[in-house]
Amino acid sequence: MIIDIHTHTFPDRIAESAIVGMEENILKGQGMEVKCARIPTFKGLSDSTKKAGIDLSVVCPVATNVRQPEKINRSSAKVNEKMDETKIFNFGAIHPDCENYMEIIDDIVAMELKAIKLHPDYQNTFFDDDKYLRIIDYAAEKDLGIIVHAGEDVGLPESVHCTPDMVLDLWKHIQPEKLILAHMGGWKMWNEVEEKLLGLPIYLDTAVVQNDKLPVKISDEQLKRMIDKHGADKILFGTDSPWYDQSQALKDFDRIELNEKDKKLILGENANRMFKFM
C-alpha cells in the first residue's frame, strides 16, 4: 500500500496561471528556476498517481481567503465519491480568518473529508496565533487530522510562519492527536526540528524534502537519522506533487536504508491507520 499524503491540484481554468505565478515567486525568492513536474490539474495528478503505482494521492487544498472554504469543501466531497476510480482523495480547507470556523469544521466532518490543510505562509498567519489555536482545538475535538506547511516556503522565503518554536508554543495549549507537520517538520529547518520536535507525538511528512530540483534538500543521512529518532510509526510519505515527480520521489525514498516494516509504515500503513482510506 502506497499513499501520498501531500499533493496539490488546481482547477483547469487557473492551473497554468497559478503555477506560472508560483514559479515566478520561486525564481524571485530563491534565484533559481523550479518547474512543476506534472500537469497541475486533477487529471494530471490522477494520471501521475497511476503511473507511479501509488494507491492513493491525497490533495491538501489551501484556502487563501474566507470566501473559498465552503466551495472548496463541496467540490472535495464530490471528488471523493470517485476515489476508487481516480485514486485521489481531497482533505478539507479552512482559513484562519473564518469566524464561522466551527460551522465549517462541522461540515468537513459531515462530508467525511478527514482532515484540514493549513498553510500559514499563504494564509499570512503565524502558527501559534489564536486564530489557528481555536481552529486546531475544535478540529482535534472532532477527531480531524491537521496537516500544516512547516518551515520556509520555497516561494515565500521572507517570513517563516511555522517554526519549531511556534509548534512548541501551540503544544503548550493543545496536543492534537493527528497533527502532521509537512516537509519533515520544517523545510530548511531540519536541524532545529531534530533538536526540538523529534520524539513528540506529532507526525511528519516527507513532502519534497528529497527533491534535488529545489535549492535545498535534506541529506539521506539526516532523513534516516530523523526517522530513527522520531519513529517510523510517525512518518508519512508525501511528495508535494506537482513540485516533485511522484515516481522519482518513490525512487529517492527507496534509497533510505530502512527495514521493510518501517518502509511499509511510512509509505502507506501509517496514513491508512490514521484516516482509514481503505
Buried (B, 14 or more C-beta within 10 A) or exposed (E): EBBBBBBBBBEEEEBEEBBEEBBEBBEEBBEEEBEBBBBBBBEBBBBBBBEBEBBBBBBBBBBEEBEBBBEBBEBBBEBBEEBEEBBBBBBBBBBBEBEEBBEBBEBBBEBEBBBBBBBBBBBEBBBBBEBBBBBBEBBBEEEBBBBBBBBBBBBBBEEBBBBBBBBEBBBEEBEBEBBBBBBBBBBBBBEBBBEBBBEBEBBBBBBBBBBEBBEEBBEBEBBBBBBEEBBBEBBBBBBBBBBBBBBBBBEBBEEBEBEEEBBBBBBBBBBBEBBEBE
